[in-house]
Every structure is written in C-alpha cells, then in structure tokens.
Amino acid sequence: MNENSAPPADQSADITVETEDAGQRVDRLLAERLADLSRSRLKALIEDGRLTVDGATITNPSMRVKPGQRLLLRPPPPVDDRPLPQAMDLVIVYEDAELLVLDKPVGLVVHPAAGNLDHTLVNALLAHCGDGLTGIGGVKRPGIVHRLDKDTSGLMVVAKSERAHVALSADFAARTIERAYWAVVWGMPNPREGEIDGPIGRSSTNRKKMAVVAAGKPALTRYKVVRPLGLAAALVECRLATGRTHQIRVHMTEIGHPLIGDQTYGRLRSGRLKGLDPAAATAASQFPRQALHAWLLGFEHPTTGEHLSFKSALPADLAELVAILE
C-alpha cells in the first residue's frame, strides 16, 4: 500500500487496498496507515458515514477489505478546543460559586461541533461565568454533566468547579439525579402509567438515529399520562432512570406514541389527525420541534449537601400547543 498519513482536517485520505492487505478489517487497516488517528476515532468516523469504499458509503468498521478497493475517508472539520466567550441572554434560575442551573431555550446547541461551531451554550457560559470558572481538568471551562437536544427546552445543571463536576458526574452515573420531562405525544398510552425498558443503541438501518436494539445500552423510562389532550394526543410526564441519547423520543416511539413535532422518530400519519378541528390539526402537524420540555431537576448540592429542586413552566410554544389540542 502507498504511504499515508493522517489527513488534514479539510482534505480526504485516499487509499488503495493492496494484495497483502486482503481480508483485514477496514478500521484496522486505516489505523495502520493513518498513524495520527486512533482506531476508536476511525471507528467513530466510519459509523458516522465518513468512509466510502469504491464510492459506496460504509458504516461497518469490521468490513473486510479486498485488493484494489479504493478507500476514501473524509473527516469533518475540527472543532476549536478553546471556544470563544459569546455573550447571550440566558435564563439562570440558580447560581453559586460551584454550579449554576439554567432554563435552556429551544434552538440552543449545548456543545460546539461540526455545523455549530459557535453561539452554543458553552460559548454563552464562558462569557457569563468569566473568572467564576475555577478550572476543570486544568482548563477554565463549564462542566457539562448532562445535555438536552438542541430542540428540547428546560432545566440543566452545569458545574463551575472541578469538585462540583466530579460530584455531579458521579450522581448522574449513580442515577440519583431527579429528572422529569413533559412530552406531548400522539395518541393515548395504554396503560396510562408504566415503564419502558428497552436497550438503546444505533439503528441498524440509519446510523444517525437511535433505536431499541438487543445490543444497546440498558435504558429505562417511567411514564405517566398527566391528562388527555382531546382525542388525538396526551400530555405525558417521563422520568429517566438512565440517560441515553434521545431516550424519551425513542422509547415513546417504541410503544407507538411518538412525540408531536419529532421529525426524526415521529413520522406523521394522516390517521392521527382524525377528529381534530382544522386549527388543532394545523398546530400539531406543523409543530416545528419535538414537544419535549425538562420541567423538573433535583439533586444534592456537591459541597453543602443541601437538596436543591427546580421547576420550569411549559414554554410558550408548548403551552399554546396544549391549549389548542385541548
């Protein structure tokens, strides 16, 4: 095989499989040739659809290569590891020297990443906290111990110190953090209260989606119908016993009651609109984001031991949706 090195961030690695490479796993072969990229990083790039073999996108890192195949790896542009402070309006509901709790609005991305390199929550917190950040891992940065999707609103706790970050991370791992969400879902769950216990992992048919899969990580959601919303929907409270990616969205879809407005997991079926008046049908079918709000957050303060609990009312868009459906 020709000599290769790790590709620059804005270029591709173009590799041709030689005879002596036949039968190797593609991730192992790339790791041998691209010394500056770890095998775990390469595996993630492959699963994210960043590799083509003879022009076809491959998402299986264990695929065995054949002589003559052309491997083209296109990594995304790198994210600056030192995000810039950017002043933004934040709704801070609690703050002290160790941590803060905020009410995240819809549309705000938590971390800088490809496609959202700035104007994220991290950028806003760097500007808001300034010298109040005492250092996490030797870097003055906010300690993100859990996340909300871009289009999920509601309460988040963020560490400002190393000790708060360690303690809160341990509490999340031990599942001692109280978290409750309100979701507006299609239909009426039956029974009206229960548990959804289904391991979550990458979908085998779409690597950008999560799904309940046998080889996934354990995931448990407890739900309870708060009240029906007319004939077509319900307001449901969901409590997380685990914190998997898209957990509530995946689990509610799994039991046949996806979230209204969820473009990834809640494909709209025309039958769901039966019985709705025109205003309600329009509001539900055109709701622009998953109808999910983190309304309750409770935890022990990492230094004082005091139990803190916070509540957040439904934001205006969800409150209007609920009112129209009722």
Secondary structure, DSSP 8 states (H G I E B T S, - for coil): --------TTS-EEEE--GGGTT-BHHHHHHHH-TTS-HHHHHHHHHTT-EEETTEEE--TT-B--TT-EEEE-------SS---------EEEE-SSEEEEEE-TT--SS-BTTB-SSSHHHHHHHHHGGG--BBTTB---EE-S---TT-EEEEEEE-BHHHHHHHHHHHHHT-SEEEEEEEEES--SSSEEEEE--EEE-SS-TTSEEE-TTSB--EEEEEEEEEETTTEEEEEEEESS--TTHHHHHHHHTT--BTT-TTT----GGGGTT--HHHHHHHHT--S--EEEEEEEEE-TTT--EEEEE----HHHHHHHHHH-
